[in-house]
Amino acid sequence: MVKQDDAQATWLPVIGKTLAYLCLQEAQRKNPEKFDTVLKRVKFLEGLGLSSGHAAEAAGSTAASVRQLHHVTKKKRGKNAKGKKKSTR
């Protein structure tokens, strides 16, 4: 029984990551504009249960790169939100 538990502990995460990657590929095929950036692909994979590191790797990047992209994107949004609203008059 111990060997079966070891096998499951080894293979179930591999199967899960593989299925998440295949789901991403199919989603990109059906709706490519929805997954046009690394951050969108990573967010999708994290929604399927992958850790941020594994999601970044499956999306073709690294965890450090994705953190930096997230930081830069968040910073850009903050700058745009702080500006004065233009009057419609």
DSSP file (Angstrom, degrees, kcal/mol; ACC not computed):
  #  RESIDUE AA STRUCTURE BP1 BP2  ACC     N-H-->O    O-->H-N    N-H-->O    O-->H-N    TCO  KAPPA ALPHA  PHI   PSI    X-CA   Y-CA   Z-CA
    1    1 A M     >        0   0    0      0, 0.0     4,-1.8     0, 0.0     5,-0.2   0.000 360.0 360.0 360.0 -32.2    0.0    0.0    0.0
    2    2 A V  H  >  +     0   0    0      1,-0.2     4,-2.3     2,-0.2     5,-0.2   0.889 360.0  53.8 -64.7 -39.1    2.9    2.3    0.7
    3    3 A K  H  > S+     0   0    0      1,-0.2     4,-2.4     2,-0.2    -1,-0.2   0.879 107.1  51.1 -64.4 -37.8    4.2    2.0   -2.9
    4    4 A Q  H  > S+     0   0    0      2,-0.2     4,-2.4     1,-0.2    -1,-0.2   0.902 109.7  49.7 -66.8 -40.1    0.8    3.0   -4.3
    5    5 A D  H  X S+     0   0    0     -4,-1.8     4,-2.5     2,-0.2    -2,-0.2   0.897 111.2  49.7 -64.0 -40.3    0.7    6.1   -2.1
    6    6 A D  H  X S+     0   0    0     -4,-2.3     4,-1.6     2,-0.2    -2,-0.2   0.910 110.9  49.7 -63.7 -42.2    4.2    7.0   -3.2
    7    7 A A  H  X S+     0   0    0     -4,-2.4     4,-3.0     2,-0.2     5,-0.3   0.908 112.3  47.4 -64.1 -42.1    3.2    6.6   -6.8
    8    8 A Q  H  X S+     0   0    0     -4,-2.4     4,-2.3     1,-0.2    -2,-0.2   0.907 109.9  52.5 -66.3 -40.9    0.2    8.7   -6.4
    9    9 A A  H  < S+     0   0    0     -4,-2.5    -1,-0.2     1,-0.2    -2,-0.2   0.828 116.6  41.2 -63.6 -30.4    2.1   11.4   -4.6
   10   10 A T  H  X S+     0   0    0     -4,-1.6     4,-0.7    -5,-0.2    -2,-0.2   0.918 123.2  33.5 -81.3 -47.0    4.6   11.5   -7.5
   11   11 A W  H  X S+     0   0    0     -4,-3.0     4,-2.7     1,-0.2     5,-0.2   0.795 102.7  68.1 -89.6 -29.8    2.2   11.2  -10.5
   12   12 A L  H  X S+     0   0    0     -4,-2.3     4,-2.5    -5,-0.3    -1,-0.2   0.909 102.7  47.4 -60.7 -42.2   -0.9   13.1   -9.5
   13   13 A P  H  > S+     0   0    0      0, 0.0     4,-2.5     0, 0.0    -1,-0.2   0.893 112.6  50.5 -64.0 -36.2    0.8   16.5   -9.5
   14   14 A V  H  X S+     0   0    0     -4,-0.7     4,-2.3     2,-0.2    -2,-0.2   0.930 112.0  46.8 -64.5 -45.0    2.4   15.7  -12.9
   15   15 A I  H  X S+     0   0    0     -4,-2.7     4,-2.5     2,-0.2    -1,-0.2   0.912 112.3  50.7 -63.5 -43.1   -1.0   14.7  -14.3
   16   16 A G  H  X S+     0   0    0     -4,-2.5     4,-2.2    -5,-0.2    -2,-0.2   0.917 111.6  46.6 -61.9 -44.7   -2.6   17.9  -12.8
   17   17 A K  H  X S+     0   0    0     -4,-2.5     4,-2.3     2,-0.2    -1,-0.2   0.890 112.6  51.0 -64.9 -39.3    0.1   20.2  -14.3
   18   18 A T  H  X S+     0   0    0     -4,-2.3     4,-2.4    -5,-0.2    -2,-0.2   0.919 110.3  48.2 -64.8 -44.1   -0.2   18.5  -17.6
   19   19 A L  H  X S+     0   0    0     -4,-2.5     4,-2.3     2,-0.2    -1,-0.2   0.890 110.7  51.7 -64.2 -39.1   -4.0   18.8  -17.7
   20   20 A A  H  X S+     0   0    0     -4,-2.2     4,-2.2     2,-0.2    -1,-0.2   0.914 110.3  49.1 -63.4 -42.2   -3.7   22.5  -16.8
   21   21 A Y  H  X S+     0   0    0     -4,-2.3     4,-2.3     2,-0.2    -2,-0.2   0.911 111.2  49.2 -63.2 -43.1   -1.2   23.1  -19.6
   22   22 A L  H  X S+     0   0    0     -4,-2.4     4,-2.2     1,-0.2    -1,-0.2   0.878 109.2  52.7 -64.8 -37.2   -3.5   21.3  -22.1
   23   23 A C  H  X S+     0   0    0     -4,-2.3     4,-2.6     2,-0.2    -1,-0.2   0.909 109.1  50.0 -62.6 -42.1   -6.4   23.4  -20.9
   24   24 A L  H  X S+     0   0    0     -4,-2.2     4,-2.7     2,-0.2     5,-0.2   0.928 109.7  50.7 -61.9 -45.1   -4.4   26.5  -21.5
   25   25 A Q  H  X S+     0   0    0     -4,-2.3     4,-1.9     1,-0.2    -2,-0.2   0.910 112.9  45.5 -60.8 -42.6   -3.5   25.4  -25.0
   26   26 A E  H  X S+     0   0    0     -4,-2.2     4,-2.1     2,-0.2    -1,-0.2   0.902 112.5  50.6 -68.0 -41.2   -7.1   24.6  -25.9
   27   27 A A  H  X S+     0   0    0     -4,-2.6     4,-2.4     1,-0.2    -2,-0.2   0.897 111.0  49.2 -64.1 -39.6   -8.3   27.9  -24.5
   28   28 A Q  H  < S+     0   0    0     -4,-2.7    -1,-0.2     1,-0.2    -2,-0.2   0.878 109.8  52.0 -65.9 -37.4   -5.6   29.8  -26.5
   29   29 A R  H  < S+     0   0    0     -4,-1.9    -2,-0.2    -5,-0.2    -1,-0.2   0.900 116.0  39.6 -65.5 -40.3   -6.6   28.0  -29.6
   30   30 A K  H  < S+     0   0    0     -4,-2.1    -2,-0.2     1,-0.2    -1,-0.2   0.837 135.6  15.6 -78.5 -34.0  -10.3   28.9  -29.1
   31   31 A N    >X  +     0   0    0     -4,-2.4     3,-1.2    -5,-0.2     4,-0.5  -0.574  66.8 168.9-142.8  72.8   -9.8   32.5  -27.9
   32   32 A P  G >4 S+     0   0    0      0, 0.0     3,-1.0     0, 0.0    -1,-0.1   0.809  75.1  59.3 -63.3 -32.3   -6.3   33.7  -28.6
   33   33 A E  G >4 S+     0   0    0      1,-0.2     3,-0.8     2,-0.2     4,-0.1   0.745  98.6  60.0 -70.6 -20.5   -6.9   37.4  -27.8
   34   34 A K  G <4 S+     0   0    0     -3,-1.2    -1,-0.2     1,-0.2     3,-0.2   0.700 112.9  37.5 -76.6 -18.9   -7.9   36.5  -24.3
   35   35 A F  G << S+     0   0    0     -3,-1.0    -1,-0.2    -4,-0.5    -2,-0.2  -0.193  76.1 124.6-124.4  39.4   -4.5   34.9  -23.6
   36   36 A D    <   +     0   0    0     -3,-0.8     2,-0.3     4,-0.1    -1,-0.1   0.602  66.1  53.9 -80.9 -11.4   -2.2   37.3  -25.5
   37   37 A T  S  > S-     0   0    0     -3,-0.2     4,-1.8     1,-0.1     5,-0.2  -0.858  82.0-121.6-121.6 159.3    0.0   38.2  -22.5
   38   38 A V  H  > S+     0   0    0     -2,-0.3     4,-2.8     1,-0.2     5,-0.2   0.899 112.4  56.4 -61.9 -41.5    2.0   36.1  -20.1
   39   39 A L  H  > S+     0   0    0      1,-0.2     4,-2.5     2,-0.2    -1,-0.2   0.883 106.1  49.7 -61.9 -38.3    0.1   37.5  -17.1
   40   40 A K  H  > S+     0   0    0      2,-0.2     4,-1.9     1,-0.2    -1,-0.2   0.897 112.1  47.8 -67.0 -39.4   -3.2   36.4  -18.5
   41   41 A R  H  X S+     0   0    0     -4,-1.8     4,-2.3     2,-0.2    -2,-0.2   0.912 112.8  48.6 -66.6 -41.8   -1.9   32.9  -19.1
   42   42 A V  H  X S+     0   0    0     -4,-2.8     4,-2.7     2,-0.2     5,-0.2   0.914 110.0  51.3 -64.7 -42.8   -0.5   32.7  -15.6
   43   43 A K  H  X S+     0   0    0     -4,-2.5     4,-1.9    -5,-0.2    -1,-0.2   0.904 110.2  50.1 -61.6 -40.9   -3.7   34.0  -14.1
   44   44 A F  H  X S+     0   0    0     -4,-1.9     4,-0.9     2,-0.2    -2,-0.2   0.935 112.4  46.4 -60.6 -47.9   -5.7   31.3  -16.0
   45   45 A L  H  <>S+     0   0    0     -4,-2.3     5,-1.9     1,-0.2     3,-0.4   0.870 110.2  52.7 -66.4 -37.2   -3.3   28.6  -14.8
   46   46 A E  H ><5S+     0   0    0     -4,-2.7     3,-1.4     1,-0.2    -1,-0.2   0.865 104.3  57.8 -65.1 -34.2   -3.4   29.8  -11.2
   47   47 A G  H 3<5S+     0   0    0     -4,-1.9    -1,-0.2     1,-0.3    -2,-0.2   0.770 101.9  55.5 -64.9 -25.4   -7.2   29.7  -11.5
   48   48 A L  T 3<5S-     0   0    0     -4,-0.9    -1,-0.3    -3,-0.4    -2,-0.2   0.507 130.7 -94.9 -84.6  -4.8   -6.9   26.0  -12.3
   49   49 A G  T < 5S+     0   0    0     -3,-1.4    -3,-0.2     1,-0.3     2,-0.2   0.452  77.2 138.5 110.2   1.4   -4.9   25.4   -9.2
   50   50 A L      < -     0   0    0     -5,-1.9    -1,-0.3    -8,-0.1    -2,-0.1  -0.496  56.5-111.7 -76.4 149.2   -1.2   25.7  -10.2
   51   51 A S     >  -     0   0    0     -2,-0.2     4,-2.8     1,-0.1     5,-0.2  -0.330  32.9-105.6 -70.1 163.4    1.2   27.6   -8.0
   52   52 A S  H  > S+     0   0    0      1,-0.2     4,-2.2     2,-0.2     5,-0.2   0.873 120.7  50.9 -62.3 -36.7    2.5   30.8   -9.3
   53   53 A G  H  > S+     0   0    0      2,-0.2     4,-2.0     1,-0.2    -1,-0.2   0.926 113.9  42.5 -65.8 -45.6    5.9   29.3  -10.0
   54   54 A H  H  > S+     0   0    0      2,-0.2     4,-2.4     1,-0.2    -2,-0.2   0.870 114.0  52.4 -69.6 -36.2    4.5   26.3  -11.9
   55   55 A A  H  X S+     0   0    0     -4,-2.8     4,-1.7     2,-0.2    -2,-0.2   0.910 109.4  49.3 -65.2 -41.6    2.0   28.6  -13.8
   56   56 A A  H  <>S+     0   0    0     -4,-2.2     5,-2.8    -5,-0.2     4,-0.3   0.918 111.7  49.1 -62.8 -43.2    4.8   30.9  -14.9
   57   57 A E  H ><5S+     0   0    0     -4,-2.0     3,-1.2     1,-0.2    -2,-0.2   0.911 111.3  48.5 -63.1 -43.4    6.8   27.9  -16.1
   58   58 A A  H 3<5S+     0   0    0     -4,-2.4    -1,-0.2     1,-0.3    -2,-0.2   0.786 108.4  55.5 -68.1 -26.9    3.9   26.5  -18.0
   59   59 A A  T 3<5S-     0   0    0     -4,-1.7    -1,-0.3    -5,-0.2    -2,-0.2   0.459 125.2-101.9 -85.1  -1.2    3.2   29.9  -19.6
   60   60 A G  T < 5S+     0   0    0     -3,-1.2    -3,-0.2    -4,-0.3     2,-0.2   0.778  90.2  84.4  89.9  28.8    6.8   30.1  -20.9
   61   61 A S  S   <S-     0   0    0     -5,-2.8    -1,-0.3    -6,-0.1     2,-0.3  -0.671  74.3 -99.0-139.9-166.8    8.3   32.4  -18.3
   62   62 A T     >  -     0   0    0     -2,-0.2     4,-2.3    -3,-0.1     5,-0.2  -0.852  28.6-115.8-120.7 161.3    9.8   32.4  -14.8
   63   63 A A  H  > S+     0   0    0     -2,-0.3     4,-2.3     1,-0.2     5,-0.2   0.899 116.6  51.0 -62.3 -40.7    8.3   33.2  -11.4
   64   64 A A  H  > S+     0   0    0      1,-0.2     4,-2.1     2,-0.2    -1,-0.2   0.898 110.1  49.5 -64.6 -40.5   10.6   36.2  -11.0
   65   65 A S  H  > S+     0   0    0      2,-0.2     4,-2.6     1,-0.2    -1,-0.2   0.902 110.8  49.4 -65.1 -41.4    9.7   37.5  -14.4
   66   66 A V  H  X S+     0   0    0     -4,-2.3     4,-2.6     2,-0.2    -2,-0.2   0.895 109.1  52.3 -66.4 -39.8    6.0   37.2  -13.8
   67   67 A R  H  X S+     0   0    0     -4,-2.3     4,-2.3     2,-0.2    -1,-0.2   0.922 111.4  47.6 -59.8 -43.1    6.4   39.0  -10.4
   68   68 A Q  H  X S+     0   0    0     -4,-2.1     4,-2.7     2,-0.2    -2,-0.2   0.917 111.8  49.3 -65.3 -43.7    8.2   41.8  -12.2
   69   69 A L  H  X S+     0   0    0     -4,-2.6     4,-2.6     1,-0.2     5,-0.2   0.908 111.6  49.6 -60.9 -41.8    5.5   42.0  -14.9
   70   70 A H  H  X S+     0   0    0     -4,-2.6     4,-2.5     2,-0.2    -2,-0.2   0.913 111.6  48.9 -63.3 -42.6    2.8   42.1  -12.3
   71   71 A H  H  X S+     0   0    0     -4,-2.3     4,-2.2     2,-0.2    -2,-0.2   0.928 113.1  46.3 -63.0 -46.4    4.6   44.8  -10.4
   72   72 A V  H  X S+     0   0    0     -4,-2.7     4,-2.3     2,-0.2    -2,-0.2   0.906 113.8  48.6 -64.7 -42.3    5.1   47.0  -13.5
   73   73 A T  H  X S+     0   0    0     -4,-2.6     4,-2.2    -5,-0.2    -1,-0.2   0.911 112.3  48.1 -64.3 -42.7    1.5   46.4  -14.6
   74   74 A K  H  X S+     0   0    0     -4,-2.5     4,-1.9    -5,-0.2    -1,-0.2   0.886 111.1  51.4 -64.9 -38.9    0.1   47.4  -11.2
   75   75 A K  H  X S+     0   0    0     -4,-2.2     4,-1.8     2,-0.2    -2,-0.2   0.900 109.1  50.2 -65.7 -42.0    2.4   50.4  -11.1
   76   76 A K  H  X S+     0   0    0     -4,-2.3     4,-2.0     1,-0.2    -2,-0.2   0.909 109.6  50.7 -63.5 -42.8    1.1   51.6  -14.6
   77   77 A R  H  X S+     0   0    0     -4,-2.2     4,-1.9     1,-0.2    -1,-0.2   0.887 108.0  53.7 -62.1 -38.6   -2.5   51.2  -13.5
   78   78 A G  H  X S+     0   0    0     -4,-1.9     4,-1.1     1,-0.2    -1,-0.2   0.888 107.2  50.5 -64.3 -40.2   -1.8   53.2  -10.4
   79   79 A K  H  X S+     0   0    0     -4,-1.8     4,-0.7     1,-0.2     3,-0.4   0.916 111.6  47.5 -64.8 -43.1   -0.4   56.1  -12.4
   80   80 A N  H  < S+     0   0    0     -4,-2.0     3,-0.5     1,-0.2    -1,-0.2   0.844 110.4  52.4 -67.5 -33.2   -3.4   56.2  -14.7
   81   81 A A  H  < S+     0   0    0     -4,-1.9    -1,-0.2     1,-0.2    -2,-0.2   0.736 102.7  59.4 -75.7 -22.2   -5.8   56.1  -11.9
   82   82 A K  H  < S+     0   0    0     -4,-1.1    -1,-0.2    -3,-0.4    -2,-0.2   0.683  82.8 103.2 -82.3 -17.7   -4.3   59.0  -10.0
   83   83 A G  S  < S-     0   0    0     -4,-0.7     2,-0.1    -3,-0.5     3,-0.0  -0.162  83.6 -92.4 -65.0 159.3   -4.7   61.6  -12.8
   84   84 A K        -     0   0    0      1,-0.1     2,-0.3     0, 0.0    -1,-0.1  -0.429  40.7-114.4 -70.4 145.0   -7.4   64.2  -12.7
   85   85 A K        -     0   0    0     -2,-0.1     2,-0.3    -3,-0.1    -1,-0.1  -0.615  31.0-119.1 -78.3 139.0  -10.7   63.3  -14.3
   86   86 A K        -     0   0    0     -2,-0.3     2,-0.2     1,-0.1    -1,-0.1  -0.570  25.9-116.5 -79.5 141.1  -11.5   65.4  -17.3
   87   87 A S        -     0   0    0     -2,-0.3    -1,-0.1     1,-0.1     0, 0.0  -0.524  11.7-148.6 -75.6 142.1  -14.6   67.4  -17.2
   88   88 A T              0   0    0      1,-0.2    -1,-0.1    -2,-0.2    -2,-0.0   0.295 360.0 360.0 -93.2   9.7  -17.2   66.5  -19.7
   89   89 A R              0   0    0      0, 0.0    -1,-0.2     0, 0.0    -2,-0.0   0.485 360.0 360.0 -80.0 360.0  -18.5   70.1  -20.0
